[in-house]
Amino acid sequence: MKKFRFRNIFSANLLFLALTAVVCGQSYVNDMKRDSARSDKRTGGKIEKTNLVAGDGNIKITINVPAFQLTLWQNGKEVKSYPVGVGMEEYPIYVGLLKASEISWNPVWIPPSSDWIEASSKVKVGEIILPTDPRNPLGKVKIPLGYGYLLHQAKGAGDLGSLVSHGCVRVMQKDLYDLAEKIVAARALDVTPEQISEAKRTKKTLTAEMETPISVEITYDTQVVEGGNLYIYPDIYGRKTNTVKNLRNELETSGVDAADLSDATLGKMIKQAVGKKKFVVSVASLEAGNALKNGKAVAVLGTVTETVKKGKR
C-alpha cells in the first residue's frame, strides 16, 4: 500500500496558491471552436466501440460539457461513456486540453484560494483536509486534470446533467471506480487489485501515478451531427453558441443538405433546446423537410427514440 506523502501535499498546496486566478474560474480559457470528439466530422459518421484491451495505453478522455458526457477512448474507439455534472456558470469547467497524471483513492483535499473558500466558515485556503474528514467533498476517487481542475465523486444522481461544482467534473462513484480501473488496466499502473479493493473498503489514501499523462479534451459543442442525428444542446454557460448562423454552418460542414431549411425553422429547433432538454432530429428528417415534425425535445441525459434514429418521414 502506498502511503500519502506530506511533501506531495505541500507541493500541491503551492500549486493551488500559485494558480489562484485559474482555479477560481475567473481566468477562463476558451477553446470554443473545437468539435465534439463524437461529431461525425471527426468520426467519419460512425463511432466504433470496443472492450478495453489491458496493456494498450493508447487511451484518452473526452468531455462535451453541454452534453454532460464523458467518454473513454482506446485507439479511437469508444470504450465507455459516463454521465457527469459540471461547474456552475460562475465557476465553469475549463474548455480545452488538459491532462490526467494520476488517480487517487481516498484523496486529500486542499481548498483553493477562491472566493467561495474565503467565504466559508468551515475550511481555510491551503488547509489539508484528510479523507477521514467529513469536510472533504471529493469522495472516494479524484483524477486531477491540472490547474486545480478535477474529476471526482458526485454527491448523488442529482449532480448528473447539472451545473453543480466549482469548476470540477463530478462522476458517480460506481462510474468513477470503473473509469479508474480501466485506466489502471490500460496503462498497467503500479497498483494491484488487492490495493484498490482495500482503498474502497477503508479511508487509506492510495495513489497511482502515470509516467505519460492521459489527454483530456473538453469541448463546448452545443450543435453537433453525430451518428446520423443532429443534437442541439442548451447553451448552459450562455456563450451565444446556439445561433441560426452557427447551426447552418454545422449542418453544411457536416455534409447535410440544409438549403431548404428556413432560418425560421432553424430558430424553432434551437428554441426547443432549453433547460435540461436537448433537441434531436435525424439527418434524414432534416433533408426531407420534416425537422420540426420528427424532431423531439428530450432530456439531455435521455436516450434517443427509435423514431428519431430512423428518421421516419
KADA-V374420 format. One record per residue. PSI is psi in degrees with one decimal (999 if undefined). Layout:
PSI
PSI
//
This chain:
126.4
137.3
149.6
133.9
127.3
-28.4
-42.4
-36.0
-44.7
-33.6
-42.8
-37.9
-44.4
-37.5
-45.0
-45.8
-33.6
-21.6
38.9
-49.8
-40.2
-45.6
-37.1
-15.0
9.7
-15.7
66.8
117.7
123.0
139.0
60.1
-15.4
-4.6
128.3
148.7
144.4
-17.6
-1.5
143.2
-27.1
-24.3
-23.9
-9.9
11.3
-3.8
127.8
111.5
142.1
154.9
153.4
145.7
135.2
113.6
138.2
-6.4
102.1
5.9
74.5
158.0
162.8
136.3
149.1
124.0
110.5
-53.7
-18.4
-10.2
46.1
125.3
134.3
134.3
128.5
148.7
120.3
40.6
5.2
146.9
121.9
-50.3
150.2
150.5
139.9
147.3
167.9
155.4
-176.9
147.5
163.1
-36.6
-11.5
65.5
152.6
146.4
139.8
118.2
-152.3
127.2
-179.5
139.3
124.5
-6.6
164.6
134.8
121.5
141.3
59.9
152.0
147.7
132.3
105.6
127.8
164.7
97.3
156.6
-35.2
-27.7
-42.9
-27.3
-7.0
143.6
-0.4
-32.4
163.0
153.1
131.2
-1.7
144.4
111.0
108.7
160.8
-18.8
-9.0
125.3
-13.5
-11.5
116.9
2.6
-15.9
-151.8
-20.7
140.8
146.6
101.9
139.9
0.0
151.9
26.2
-6.0
143.1
153.2
129.7
175.8
138.2
156.5
-28.7
179.9
-24.5
-17.9
-27.2
134.9
19.3
159.7
101.0
-15.9
175.8
57.4
-3.0
171.1
124.3
135.7
141.4
147.1
-48.0
-36.0
-37.3
-40.2
-46.2
-46.5
-46.8
-43.8
-29.0
-39.6
-44.0
-45.0
-44.5
-40.8
0.0
51.9
157.1
57.2
147.8
160.6
-34.3
-41.1
-42.4
-42.2
-40.9
-39.8
-35.1
-35.5
-24.4
-173.0
15.4
135.2
134.1
130.5
132.5
117.3
148.8
123.7
-41.1
113.6
156.1
131.9
132.5
109.8
118.6
122.0
163.7
74.6
99.3
-13.1
109.3
133.9
118.9
122.2
34.0
5.8
149.3
129.0
128.0
117.5
153.7
143.6
78.8
-26.2
7.1
42.3
5.4
39.3
-25.2
74.9
159.6
-40.6
-46.2
-38.3
-42.7
-39.2
-40.7
-43.6
-46.6
-42.8
-14.1
4.5
20.5
130.4
98.3
13.4
-34.0
1.7
121.7
159.3
-34.1
-41.1
-44.9
-39.4
-39.4
-34.8
-45.1
-39.6
-18.4
-12.0
82.0
160.4
-121.5
28.6
138.1
153.5
129.6
134.0
145.2
151.3
-36.4
-42.3
-39.0
-49.8
-19.8
-0.9
17.8
33.4
-46.6
-33.1
-44.4
-16.4
156.9
146.4
116.7
166.7
139.8
-41.1
10.1
168.3
157.8
131.8
160.2
-31.3
-45.7
-43.7
-44.3
-17.6
51.8
141.1
999
//
